[in-house]
């Protein structure tokens, strides 16, 4: 009984992981003073902005993921990145999204 429950739980966890990974547009990892693109092709402006943050503080660690939500890409930052930096990254992302939207007539 416990074996079946463990196998079912492991299967569900793997399925959820694969579904989330499928929605992932890009993944950036930050380790100390290094920025690494794990998956996808993040916008160069976002990479540049993150590099500036890394130059300000050498102790940043965490991940930044771009997740597809319909036609948009939403950022998800790990909690290991301090809240002030997460907010700065999200504000930058929102500003970039508004700059690239097509303007109406």
C-alpha positions as CSV (number, residue, x, y, z in Angstrom):
1,X,0.0,0.0,0.0
2,X,2.8,2.4,0.9
3,X,4.7,1.5,-2.2
4,X,1.7,2.3,-4.4
5,X,1.2,5.6,-2.7
6,X,4.9,6.5,-3.1
7,X,4.9,5.5,-6.7
8,X,1.7,7.6,-7.4
9,X,3.2,10.6,-5.6
10,X,6.4,10.3,-7.5
11,X,4.5,10.1,-10.8
12,X,2.4,13.1,-10.1
13,X,5.5,15.1,-9.0
14,X,7.3,14.2,-12.3
15,X,4.2,15.1,-14.3
16,X,3.9,18.5,-12.6
17,X,7.6,19.1,-13.1
18,X,7.4,18.3,-16.8
19,X,4.3,20.5,-17.3
20,X,6.0,23.5,-15.6
21,X,9.2,23.0,-17.6
22,X,7.1,23.0,-20.8
23,X,5.7,26.4,-20.0
24,X,9.2,27.7,-19.2
25,X,10.4,30.2,-21.8
26,X,13.8,30.7,-20.2
27,X,15.8,30.1,-17.0
28,X,18.6,32.2,-15.7
29,X,20.7,31.2,-12.7
30,X,22.7,33.6,-10.6
31,X,25.5,32.3,-8.4
32,X,27.6,34.9,-6.6
33,X,29.1,37.0,-9.5
34,X,28.1,34.7,-12.3
35,X,25.1,34.8,-14.6
36,X,24.2,31.7,-16.5
37,X,21.4,31.0,-19.0
38,X,20.3,27.4,-18.3
39,X,17.5,27.2,-20.9
40,X,15.9,29.3,-23.5
41,X,16.8,32.7,-24.9
42,X,16.1,35.6,-22.5
43,X,16.0,39.1,-23.8
44,X,19.4,40.8,-23.9
45,X,18.0,43.8,-21.9
46,X,17.0,41.5,-19.0
47,X,20.4,39.8,-19.0
48,X,22.1,43.2,-19.0
49,X,19.9,44.4,-16.1
50,X,20.7,41.3,-14.1
51,X,24.4,41.7,-14.7
52,X,24.2,45.3,-13.3
53,X,22.5,43.9,-10.2
54,X,25.2,41.3,-9.8
55,X,27.9,44.0,-10.2
56,X,26.2,45.9,-7.3
57,X,26.2,42.9,-5.0
58,X,28.5,39.9,-5.4
59,X,26.4,37.7,-3.0
60,X,23.2,37.2,-5.1
61,X,22.1,33.6,-5.7
62,X,18.9,32.3,-7.2
63,X,16.9,31.7,-10.4
64,X,14.8,33.9,-12.7
65,X,12.4,32.0,-14.9
66,X,10.2,33.3,-17.7
67,X,6.9,31.4,-17.7
68,X,4.4,31.5,-20.6
69,X,1.0,32.6,-19.5
70,X,-1.1,32.8,-22.7
71,X,0.7,35.3,-25.0
72,X,2.7,36.9,-22.2
73,X,5.9,35.8,-20.4
74,X,5.7,36.3,-16.6
75,X,8.8,36.4,-14.5
76,X,9.2,34.2,-11.4
77,X,12.2,34.9,-9.2
78,X,13.4,32.5,-6.5
79,X,13.0,33.6,-2.9
80,X,16.7,33.4,-2.3
81,X,17.0,36.7,-4.3
82,X,16.3,39.5,-1.8
83,X,12.8,41.1,-2.2
84,X,14.2,44.5,-3.2
85,X,16.1,42.9,-6.1
86,X,13.1,40.8,-7.1
87,X,11.0,43.9,-7.2
88,X,13.6,45.8,-9.3
89,X,13.7,42.9,-11.8
90,X,9.9,42.8,-12.1
91,X,9.6,46.5,-12.5
92,X,12.3,46.4,-15.3
93,X,10.4,43.5,-16.9
94,X,7.1,45.4,-16.8
95,X,8.6,48.5,-18.3
96,X,10.2,46.5,-21.1
97,X,6.8,44.8,-21.8
98,X,5.1,48.1,-22.2
99,X,7.8,49.4,-24.5
100,X,7.4,46.5,-26.9
101,X,3.6,46.4,-27.0
102,X,2.1,47.5,-30.4
103,X,0.5,51.0,-30.2
104,X,-3.1,51.4,-31.3
105,X,-4.4,53.8,-34.0
